[in-house]
């Protein structure tokens, strides 16, 4: 997975309310994860998952 260097020393999304523990149920736009990319990889409990946006605007999460 590639990342953009925005000059910030904090990880992406660190300043969002859900990251600071202010929201009970975390809600964030898919663009916060995907940005301009069509797909990203997410690591969870040592497993890698692929999150991708389809041409019709749907999301697919695969292992």
N, CA, C and O atoms as CSV, one atom per row, in Angstrom:
chain,resi,resn,atom,element,x,y,z
A,1,UNK,N,N,0.854,-1.181,0.000
A,1,UNK,CA,C,0.000,0.000,0.000
A,1,UNK,C,C,0.888,1.229,0.000
A,1,UNK,O,O,1.870,1.295,0.740
A,2,UNK,N,N,0.554,2.171,-0.803
A,2,UNK,CA,C,1.315,3.421,-0.869
A,2,UNK,C,C,0.635,4.486,-0.034
A,2,UNK,O,O,-0.575,4.455,0.191
A,3,UNK,N,N,1.440,5.422,0.416
A,3,UNK,CA,C,0.865,6.522,1.182
A,3,UNK,C,C,1.425,7.827,0.662
A,3,UNK,O,O,2.525,7.869,0.111
A,4,UNK,N,N,0.675,8.873,0.838
A,4,UNK,CA,C,1.104,10.206,0.423
A,4,UNK,C,C,1.752,10.899,1.598
A,4,UNK,O,O,1.287,10.769,2.730
A,5,UNK,N,N,2.818,11.635,1.344
A,5,UNK,CA,C,3.481,12.386,2.403
A,5,UNK,C,C,2.893,13.783,2.433
A,5,UNK,O,O,3.167,14.601,1.555
A,6,UNK,N,N,2.089,14.049,3.440
A,6,UNK,CA,C,1.462,15.364,3.549
A,6,UNK,C,C,2.245,16.273,4.470
A,6,UNK,O,O,1.809,17.387,4.758
A,7,UNK,N,N,3.413,15.806,4.944
A,7,UNK,CA,C,4.216,16.612,5.839
A,7,UNK,C,C,3.808,16.454,7.292
A,7,UNK,O,O,4.434,17.045,8.172
A,8,UNK,N,N,2.780,15.677,7.563
A,8,UNK,CA,C,2.299,15.470,8.927
A,8,UNK,C,C,3.042,14.310,9.569
A,8,UNK,O,O,3.389,13.335,8.904
A,9,UNK,N,N,3.282,14.426,10.870
A,9,UNK,CA,C,3.934,13.339,11.592
A,9,UNK,C,C,2.914,12.382,12.187
A,9,UNK,O,O,3.288,11.347,12.737
A,10,UNK,N,N,1.626,12.712,12.084
A,10,UNK,CA,C,0.573,11.844,12.586
A,10,UNK,C,C,0.113,10.905,11.482
A,10,UNK,O,O,0.180,11.249,10.303
A,11,UNK,N,N,-0.361,9.704,11.865
A,11,UNK,CA,C,-0.888,8.797,10.844
A,11,UNK,C,C,-2.155,9.364,10.222
A,11,UNK,O,O,-2.836,10.176,10.849
A,12,UNK,N,N,-2.492,8.945,8.978
A,12,UNK,CA,C,-3.703,9.446,8.337
A,12,UNK,C,C,-4.922,9.189,9.210
A,12,UNK,O,O,-5.072,8.100,9.764
A,13,UNK,N,N,-5.783,10.173,9.334
A,13,UNK,CA,C,-7.000,10.033,10.113
A,13,UNK,C,C,-6.847,10.264,11.597
A,13,UNK,O,O,-7.828,10.171,12.335
A,14,UNK,N,N,-5.633,10.567,12.063
A,14,UNK,CA,C,-5.392,10.720,13.500
A,14,UNK,C,C,-6.143,11.897,14.099
A,14,UNK,O,O,-6.412,11.911,15.300
A,15,UNK,N,N,-6.482,12.875,13.286
A,15,UNK,CA,C,-7.188,14.046,13.812
A,15,UNK,C,C,-8.704,13.950,13.659
A,15,UNK,O,O,-9.415,14.901,13.985
A,16,UNK,N,N,-9.210,12.819,13.168
A,16,UNK,CA,C,-10.650,12.641,13.034
A,16,UNK,C,C,-11.257,12.293,14.390
A,16,UNK,O,O,-10.613,11.616,15.191
A,17,UNK,N,N,-12.485,12.743,14.663
A,17,UNK,CA,C,-13.103,12.494,15.971
A,17,UNK,C,C,-13.144,11.030,16.375
A,17,UNK,O,O,-12.944,10.722,17.550
A,18,UNK,N,N,-13.399,10.109,15.433
A,18,UNK,CA,C,-13.463,8.692,15.800
A,18,UNK,C,C,-12.112,8.183,16.267
A,18,UNK,O,O,-12.050,7.279,17.101
A,19,UNK,N,N,-11.029,8.744,15.746
A,19,UNK,CA,C,-9.691,8.314,16.142
A,19,UNK,C,C,-9.357,8.789,17.549
A,19,UNK,O,O,-8.520,8.192,18.227
A,20,UNK,N,N,-9.999,9.848,17.985
A,20,UNK,CA,C,-9.733,10.395,19.309
A,20,UNK,C,C,-10.656,9.807,20.367
A,20,UNK,O,O,-10.562,10.183,21.535
A,21,UNK,N,N,-11.538,8.900,19.988
A,21,UNK,CA,C,-12.421,8.255,20.937
A,21,UNK,C,C,-13.643,9.066,21.310
A,21,UNK,O,O,-14.264,8.791,22.337
A,22,UNK,N,N,-14.013,10.065,20.506
A,22,UNK,CA,C,-15.164,10.905,20.824
A,22,UNK,C,C,-16.473,10.323,20.321
A,22,UNK,O,O,-17.536,10.701,20.813
A,23,UNK,N,N,-16.429,9.436,19.378
A,23,UNK,CA,C,-17.651,8.871,18.815
A,23,UNK,C,C,-17.850,7.454,19.339
A,23,UNK,O,O,-16.898,6.679,19.427
A,24,UNK,N,N,-19.083,7.123,19.685
A,24,UNK,CA,C,-19.363,5.781,20.183
A,24,UNK,C,C,-19.286,4.774,19.034
A,24,UNK,O,O,-18.632,3.739,19.160
A,25,UNK,N,N,-19.943,5.071,17.929
A,25,UNK,CA,C,-19.860,4.243,16.736
A,25,UNK,C,C,-19.093,5.023,15.684
A,25,UNK,O,O,-19.511,6.107,15.278
A,26,UNK,N,N,-17.973,4.474,15.242
A,26,UNK,CA,C,-17.133,5.178,14.279
A,26,UNK,C,C,-17.804,5.204,12.908
A,26,UNK,O,O,-18.202,4.165,12.382
A,27,UNK,N,N,-17.925,6.384,12.346
A,27,UNK,CA,C,-18.462,6.563,10.998
A,27,UNK,C,C,-17.506,7.477,10.257
A,27,UNK,O,O,-17.222,8.590,10.699
A,28,UNK,N,N,-17.010,6.995,9.123
A,28,UNK,CA,C,-16.150,7.835,8.309
A,28,UNK,C,C,-16.429,7.550,6.850
A,28,UNK,O,O,-16.833,6.440,6.505
A,29,UNK,N,N,-16.224,8.518,5.997
A,29,UNK,CA,C,-16.473,8.303,4.572
A,29,UNK,C,C,-15.438,7.351,3.980
A,29,UNK,O,O,-14.285,7.330,4.412
A,30,UNK,N,N,-15.852,6.573,3.001
A,30,UNK,CA,C,-14.920,5.647,2.363
A,30,UNK,C,C,-13.746,6.394,1.740
A,30,UNK,O,O,-12.655,5.838,1.606
A,31,UNK,N,N,-13.964,7.648,1.360
A,31,UNK,CA,C,-12.881,8.440,0.771
A,31,UNK,C,C,-11.764,8.693,1.779
A,31,UNK,O,O,-10.624,8.943,1.386
A,32,UNK,N,N,-12.076,8.633,3.081
A,32,UNK,CA,C,-11.036,8.795,4.095
A,32,UNK,C,C,-10.072,7.613,4.062
A,32,UNK,O,O,-8.898,7.763,4.402
A,33,UNK,N,N,-10.551,6.455,3.661
A,33,UNK,CA,C,-9.689,5.281,3.534
A,33,UNK,C,C,-9.088,5.174,2.135
A,33,UNK,O,O,-7.886,4.955,1.985
A,34,UNK,N,N,-9.915,5.325,1.131
A,34,UNK,CA,C,-9.469,5.108,-0.241
A,34,UNK,C,C,-8.764,6.306,-0.862
A,34,UNK,O,O,-7.866,6.136,-1.686
A,35,UNK,N,N,-9.159,7.509,-0.479
A,35,UNK,CA,C,-8.598,8.689,-1.128
A,35,UNK,C,C,-8.937,8.657,-2.604
A,35,UNK,O,O,-10.100,8.489,-2.970
A,36,UNK,N,N,-7.950,8.813,-3.444
A,36,UNK,CA,C,-8.137,8.757,-4.897
A,36,UNK,C,C,-7.934,7.348,-5.447
A,36,UNK,O,O,-8.126,7.110,-6.639
A,37,UNK,N,N,-7.547,6.415,-4.577
A,37,UNK,CA,C,-7.281,5.042,-5.016
A,37,UNK,C,C,-8.585,4.276,-5.199
A,37,UNK,O,O,-9.612,4.631,-4.621
A,38,UNK,N,N,-8.534,3.240,-5.997
A,38,UNK,CA,C,-9.700,2.386,-6.200
A,38,UNK,C,C,-9.699,1.232,-5.202
A,38,UNK,O,O,-10.746,0.644,-4.932
A,39,UNK,N,N,-8.518,0.899,-4.648
A,39,UNK,CA,C,-8.428,-0.214,-3.706
A,39,UNK,C,C,-7.294,0.021,-2.721
A,39,UNK,O,O,-6.303,0.682,-3.032
A,40,UNK,N,N,-7.462,-0.538,-1.518
A,40,UNK,CA,C,-6.417,-0.499,-0.495
A,40,UNK,C,C,-6.367,-1.852,0.196
A,40,UNK,O,O,-7.290,-2.657,0.067
A,41,UNK,N,N,-5.297,-2.098,0.922
A,41,UNK,CA,C,-5.200,-3.287,1.752
A,41,UNK,C,C,-5.291,-2.860,3.198
A,41,UNK,O,O,-4.693,-1.865,3.608
A,42,UNK,N,N,-6.051,-3.629,3.970
A,42,UNK,CA,C,-6.225,-3.368,5.395
A,42,UNK,C,C,-5.699,-4.575,6.147
A,42,UNK,O,O,-6.050,-5.709,5.822
A,43,UNK,N,N,-4.862,-4.346,7.148
A,43,UNK,CA,C,-4.371,-5.443,7.975
A,43,UNK,C,C,-5.175,-5.472,9.268
A,43,UNK,O,O,-5.311,-4.459,9.954
A,44,UNK,N,N,-5.706,-6.656,9.592
A,44,UNK,CA,C,-6.523,-6.831,10.796
A,44,UNK,C,C,-6.187,-8.185,11.419
A,44,UNK,O,O,-6.347,-9.229,10.786
A,45,UNK,N,N,-5.721,-8.154,12.666
A,45,UNK,CA,C,-5.357,-9.385,13.388
A,45,UNK,C,C,-4.405,-10.270,12.582
A,45,UNK,O,O,-4.555,-11.491,12.548
A,46,UNK,N,N,-3.438,-9.642,11.943
A,46,UNK,CA,C,-2.434,-10.388,11.192
A,46,UNK,C,C,-2.888,-10.858,9.822
A,46,UNK,O,O,-2.118,-11.511,9.118
A,47,UNK,N,N,-4.104,-10.551,9.424
A,47,UNK,CA,C,-4.630,-10.950,8.117
A,47,UNK,C,C,-4.770,-9.715,7.239
A,47,UNK,O,O,-5.079,-8.627,7.724
A,48,UNK,N,N,-4.542,-9.893,5.951
A,48,UNK,CA,C,-4.701,-8.782,5.006
A,48,UNK,C,C,-6.013,-8.915,4.256
A,48,UNK,O,O,-6.386,-9.994,3.795
A,49,UNK,N,N,-6.698,-7.794,4.148
A,49,UNK,CA,C,-7.963,-7.714,3.429
A,49,UNK,C,C,-7.839,-6.632,2.367
A,49,UNK,O,O,-7.089,-5.669,2.531
A,50,UNK,N,N,-8.573,-6.797,1.285
A,50,UNK,CA,C,-8.568,-5.806,0.208
A,50,UNK,C,C,-9.936,-5.133,0.169
A,50,UNK,O,O,-10.964,-5.799,0.045
A,51,UNK,N,N,-9.938,-3.819,0.273
A,51,UNK,CA,C,-11.159,-3.025,0.162
A,51,UNK,C,C,-11.100,-2.300,-1.167
A,51,UNK,O,O,-10.159,-1.550,-1.432
A,52,UNK,N,N,-12.102,-2.522,-2.003
A,52,UNK,CA,C,-12.096,-1.859,-3.308
A,52,UNK,C,C,-13.458,-1.275,-3.628
A,52,UNK,O,O,-14.498,-1.771,-3.194
A,53,UNK,N,N,-13.414,-0.218,-4.391
A,53,UNK,CA,C,-14.614,0.455,-4.862
A,53,UNK,C,C,-14.874,0.002,-6.293
A,53,UNK,O,O,-13.965,-0.011,-7.123
A,54,UNK,N,N,-16.119,-0.370,-6.575
A,54,UNK,CA,C,-16.461,-0.819,-7.920
A,54,UNK,C,C,-16.847,0.369,-8.796
A,54,UNK,O,O,-17.030,1.483,-8.304
A,55,UNK,N,N,-16.966,0.123,-10.074
A,55,UNK,CA,C,-17.374,1.184,-11.007
A,55,UNK,C,C,-18.778,1.683,-10.706
A,55,UNK,O,O,-19.114,2.830,-10.999
A,56,UNK,N,N,-19.597,0.815,-10.120
A,56,UNK,CA,C,-20.976,1.221,-9.799
A,56,UNK,C,C,-21.085,1.865,-8.422
A,56,UNK,O,O,-22.188,2.150,-7.956
A,57,UNK,N,N,-19.935,2.099,-7.763
A,57,UNK,CA,C,-19.932,2.813,-6.498
A,57,UNK,C,C,-20.128,1.955,-5.265
A,57,UNK,O,O,-20.328,2.481,-4.170
A,58,UNK,N,N,-20.075,0.635,-5.426
A,58,UNK,CA,C,-20.212,-0.263,-4.278
A,58,UNK,C,C,-18.835,-0.598,-3.725
A,58,UNK,O,O,-17.821,-0.417,-4.399
A,59,UNK,N,N,-18.812,-1.092,-2.480
A,59,UNK,CA,C,-17.562,-1.501,-1.853
A,59,UNK,C,C,-17.509,-3.013,-1.738
A,59,UNK,O,O,-18.518,-3.660,-1.455
A,60,UNK,N,N,-16.317,-3.577,-1.961
A,60,UNK,CA,C,-16.094,-5.010,-1.816
A,60,UNK,C,C,-14.918,-5.201,-0.876
A,60,UNK,O,O,-13.855,-4.612,-1.068
A,61,UNK,N,N,-15.117,-6.037,0.151
A,61,UNK,CA,C,-14.053,-6.388,1.087
A,61,UNK,C,C,-13.779,-7.873,0.927
A,61,UNK,O,O,-14.661,-8.701,1.153
A,62,UNK,N,N,-12.543,-8.215,0.531
A,62,UNK,CA,C,-12.180,-9.616,0.336
A,62,UNK,C,C,-10.943,-9.947,1.145
A,62,UNK,O,O,-10.122,-9.079,1.440
A,63,UNK,N,N,-10.822,-11.222,1.499
A,63,UNK,CA,C,-9.678,-11.694,2.268
A,63,UNK,C,C,-8.632,-12.222,1.315
A,63,UNK,O,O,-7.574,-12.675,1.750
